[in-house]
């Protein structure tokens, strides 16, 4: 899978280099408004502070932790997403929190999954509002229906695990009947700790807090996308930022090299060109690509820069994270 990701990223970059005028792309990048980019960077960093608060709420049923520690671990995890393939930071986050705070690794991993469910529903909800309020292509509407169905199914499963763990364990035990008893017990122990990570969904106040912080996160990210657009002199309406943001987040789900190289630019630039043609707004692929590259560089610089600083603050190294991940395969499955 890792090599597939590198191949896809390499193909995307090759297409950009050979199909488009990279000189024009460089000139457009050089002309970007620095103040707009600085504002976008500040807002983007703020969105990750809010993500830290959201993760703290999700972790509350497992262990009450200070926001500062959860925030630092979250930023280090996202930094690893940008520097390692296969979104390794999503696994590293709960492992690092286990190492530093003694939380359940499986429970922590479940909270990351719940985060993704909330993110998906928020993005789909925003796209639905755009589809209702504005004329959008039928393809976007159809994609929204498919994603809504997938996210609804995922939420239903997570809610079942949260509110009916006994029946979920019974079903899992039956499904795994073909495994030896000892192996089955280990798998069910893992499953039990994973289900513990959905505990926040059983507390209405926590659910409300997670929902509000999720809206805040994506509201701030809309500002980032719009601010960078204005920095590149692109005057598309506000609602286009929502579509571009959704396109980027769906595109980076495709296997790619670290930092989503190539697929990020393809999703972002393609969405900008498609929306521009829909609205009869003058736009070249080179200009759209420069916007995508500028936005991507800003995002990576903020995440990696903050992540490295906080990694140093926590007294960690990449070797520490690698050893923690290796230890996860041999430690007690009940943790």
C-alpha positions in Angstrom: 0.0 0.0 0.0 2.9 2.4 0.8 4.4 1.9 -2.7 1.0 2.4 -4.3 0.8 5.7 -2.5 4.2 6.8 -3.7 3.3 5.7 -7.3 0.0 7.7 -7.2 1.8 10.8 -5.9 4.6 10.4 -8.4 2.1 10.1 -11.3 0.2 13.3 -10.1 3.4 15.3 -9.8 4.6 14.1 -13.3 1.3 15.2 -14.8 1.6 18.7 -13.2 5.2 19.1 -14.5 4.6 17.9 -18.1 1.1 19.2 -18.7 1.2 22.7 -17.1 3.4 25.8 -17.3 5.3 25.6 -14.1 6.9 29.0 -14.8 3.4 30.5 -14.5 2.7 28.5 -11.4 5.9 29.9 -9.8 5.1 33.5 -10.7 1.6 33.1 -9.3 3.0 31.7 -6.1 5.5 34.7 -5.8 2.6 37.2 -6.2 0.5 35.7 -3.3 -0.5 38.3 -0.7 1.5 37.7 2.4 -1.0 39.2 4.8 -3.7 36.9 3.6 -1.4 33.9 3.9 -0.4 34.9 7.5 -4.0 35.3 8.5 -4.8 31.8 7.1 -1.8 30.3 9.0 -3.0 31.9 12.3 -6.6 30.7 11.8 -5.4 27.2 10.8 -3.2 26.9 13.9 -6.2 28.0 16.0 -8.3 25.2 14.4 -5.9 22.7 15.8 -6.1 24.2 19.3 -9.9 23.5 19.0 -9.2 20.0 17.8 -7.2 19.4 20.9 -10.2 20.5 23.0 -12.5 18.1 21.1 -10.1 15.2 21.6 -9.9 16.0 25.3 -13.7 15.7 25.5 -13.7 12.4 23.7 -11.0 11.1 26.0 -12.9 12.2 29.1 -14.6 8.8 29.8 -11.2 7.1 29.6 -9.2 9.5 31.6 -9.4 13.2 32.6 -6.4 14.9 31.0 -5.2 18.5 30.8 -6.0 20.2 27.5 -2.3 21.3 27.0 -1.1 17.7 27.1 -3.8 16.4 24.7 -3.2 19.4 22.4 0.5 18.7 22.3 0.0 15.0 21.5 -2.5 15.8 18.8 -0.2 18.2 17.1 2.6 15.7 17.1 0.3 13.1 15.7 -0.7 15.3 12.8 2.9 16.2 12.2 3.6 12.5 11.8 0.7 12.3 9.3 2.6 14.8 7.2 6.0 13.2 7.5 5.2 9.5 7.4 3.2 7.5 4.8 -0.1 5.7 5.4 -1.4 8.3 7.9 0.8 6.8 10.6 0.0 9.7 12.9 -3.5 8.4 13.5 -2.0 5.3 15.1 0.8 7.2 16.8 -1.5 9.6 18.6 -3.2 7.0 21.0 0.2 5.2 21.4 1.9 8.4 22.4 -0.9 9.3 24.8 -0.6 5.8 26.3 3.1 6.3 26.7 2.8 9.7 28.4 -0.5 9.5 30.3 -1.2 5.8 30.7 -4.5 5.8 28.7 -5.9 2.8 26.9 -4.3 2.5 23.4 -7.4 0.8 21.9 -9.7 3.2 23.6 -7.7 6.1 22.3 -7.8 4.7 18.8 -11.6 4.5 19.1 -11.7 8.2 19.9 -9.8 8.9 16.7 -12.4 6.9 14.8 -15.2 8.9 16.5 -13.4 12.1 15.5 -13.5 11.0 11.8 -17.2 10.2 12.1 -18.0 13.7 13.4 -15.7 15.3 10.8 -17.4 13.4 8.0 -20.9 14.3 9.1 -19.9 18.0 9.5 -18.4 18.1 6.0 -21.4 16.3 4.5 -23.8 18.6 6.4 -22.0 21.7 5.0 -22.1 20.3 1.5 -25.8 19.6 1.9 -26.5 23.2 3.0 -24.5 24.4 -0.1 -26.5 22.1 -2.4 -29.8 23.4 -0.9 -28.8 27.1 -1.1 -27.0 27.2 -4.4 -27.1 25.5 -7.8 -24.4 22.8 -7.9 -23.6 20.1 -10.4 -25.6 16.9 -10.2 -22.3 15.0 -9.7 -21.6 16.8 -6.4 -25.2 16.1 -5.2 -24.8 12.4 -6.1 -21.4 12.2 -4.3 -23.0 13.9 -1.3 -25.8 11.2 -1.2 -23.2 8.3 -1.3 -21.0 9.9 1.4 -24.1 10.6 3.6 -25.1 6.9 3.3 -21.6 5.7 4.3 -21.3 8.2 7.2 -24.8 7.3 8.5 -23.9 3.7 8.5 -20.7 4.4 10.3 -22.5 6.5 12.9 -25.1 3.8 13.4 -22.4 1.2 14.1 -20.5 3.5 16.5 -23.8 4.3 18.4 -24.6 0.6 18.7 -21.2 0.0 20.2 -21.6 2.9 22.6 -25.1 2.1 23.8 -25.3 -1.7 23.4 -21.8 -3.0 24.1 -23.2 -6.3 25.5 -25.0 -7.2 22.4 -22.1 -6.0 20.3 -19.8 -8.4 22.2 -22.2 -11.2 21.8 -22.3 -10.7 18.0 -18.5 -10.4 17.8 -18.2 -13.6 19.8 -20.4 -15.5 17.4 -18.7 -14.0 14.3 -15.3 -15.1 15.6 -16.5 -18.7 16.4 -13.8 -20.2 14.1 -10.9 -18.8 16.1 -9.3 -20.8 19.0 -10.7 -19.7 22.4 -7.5 -18.0 23.5 -7.1 -16.0 20.3 -10.8 -15.1 20.4 -10.4 -13.8 24.0 -7.5 -11.6 22.9 -9.5 -10.2 20.0 -12.5 -9.6 22.3 -10.3 -7.9 24.9 -9.0 -5.6 22.2 -12.7 -5.0 21.1 -13.7 -4.2 24.7 -11.1 -1.5 25.1 -11.9 -0.1 21.7 -15.6 0.2 22.6 -14.6 2.0 25.8 -13.3 4.8 23.5 -16.9 5.5 22.4 -18.0 6.3 25.9 -18.3 10.0 25.3 -21.3 9.3 23.1 -23.3 8.2 26.1 -22.9 11.6 27.7 -25.1 14.3 26.1 -23.0 17.1 27.4 -19.9 15.6 25.8 -21.7 14.9 22.6 -22.8 18.5 22.4 -19.3 19.7 23.2 -17.8 17.5 20.5 -20.4 18.6 18.0 -19.8 22.3 18.7 -16.0 22.0 18.6 -16.3 20.1 15.3 -18.4 22.9 13.8 -15.8 25.4 15.0 -12.9 23.4 13.5 -14.4 23.3 10.1 -15.8 26.9 10.3 -12.2 28.0 10.9 -10.9 25.9 8.0 -13.4 27.5 5.7 -11.8 30.8 6.6 -8.4 29.4 5.8 -9.5 28.2 2.3 -11.2 31.5 1.6 -8.3 33.7 2.9 -5.8 31.8 0.7 -8.1 32.2 -2.2 -8.2 35.9 -1.7 -4.4 35.9 -1.3 -4.1 34.5 -4.8 -6.6 37.0 -6.2 -9.3 34.3 -6.7 -12.7 35.9 -6.1 -15.0 32.8 -6.0 -17.9 33.0 -3.5 -17.7 31.8 0.0 -19.6 28.6 -0.6 -17.0 27.5 -3.1 -14.6 27.2 -0.2 -16.8 24.5 1.3 -16.7 22.5 -1.9 -13.0 22.8 -2.3 -12.4 21.9 1.4 -14.6 18.8 1.0 -12.8 17.9 -2.3 -9.4 18.1 -0.6 -10.4 16.0 2.4 -11.9 13.3 0.1 -8.9 13.3 -2.2 -6.3 12.9 0.7 -8.1 9.6 1.5 -6.4 8.2 -1.6 -3.1 6.4 -0.9 -0.2 8.8 -1.4 3.3 9.8 -0.4 3.8 11.6 3.0 2.0 15.0 3.3 -0.5 13.8 0.6 1.8 15.0 -2.1 0.1 15.3 -5.4 -3.3 14.1 -4.4 -3.9 17.3 -2.3 -3.0 19.5 -5.3 -5.2 17.4 -7.7 -8.2 17.5 -5.4 -7.9 21.2 -4.6 -6.9 22.5 -8.0 -9.4 20.3 -9.8 -12.2 21.6 -7.6 -11.2 25.2 -8.2 -11.2 24.7 -11.9 -14.5 22.9 -12.0 -16.2 25.5 -9.9 -14.7 28.3 -11.9 -16.1 26.8 -15.1 -19.5 26.3 -13.5 -19.6 30.0 -12.5 -18.0 31.2 -15.8 -15.1 32.6 -13.8 -11.8 33.0 -15.6 -9.4 30.4 -14.3 -6.4 28.5 -15.7 -5.1 25.2 -14.4 -1.8 26.9 -13.6 -3.5 29.5 -11.4 -5.6 26.9 -9.6 -2.5 24.7 -9.1 -0.6 27.6 -7.6 -3.4 28.2 -5.2 -3.4 24.5 -4.3 0.4 24.4 -3.8 0.3 27.6 -1.7 -2.4 26.3 0.5 -0.7 22.9 0.9 2.6 24.5 1.8 0.9 26.7 4.4 -0.8 23.7 5.9 2.3 21.5 6.0 4.4 24.4 7.4 2.0 25.1 10.3 1.5 21.4 11.2 5.1 20.3 10.9 6.5 23.4 12.5 4.1 23.3 15.5 4.5 19.5 15.8 8.3 19.6 15.9 8.3 22.3 18.6 5.8 20.4 20.7 7.7 17.2 20.2 10.8 18.9 21.6 8.7 20.2 24.4 7.5 16.7 25.3 11.1 15.5 25.3 10.5 13.0 22.4 12.2 11.9 19.3 11.2 10.0 16.2 13.0 7.0 17.7 10.7 7.2 20.8 7.6 7.1 18.6 8.9 4.2 16.6 9.7 2.2 19.7 6.3 3.0 21.2 4.6 1.7 18.0 6.7 -1.4 18.0 5.8 -2.1 21.6 2.1 -1.9 20.8 2.3 -5.2 19.0 3.6 -7.1 22.0 2.0 -5.5 25.0 -1.1 -6.7 26.9 -4.1 -6.6 24.5 -6.3 -5.4 27.3 -4.5 -2.0 27.5 
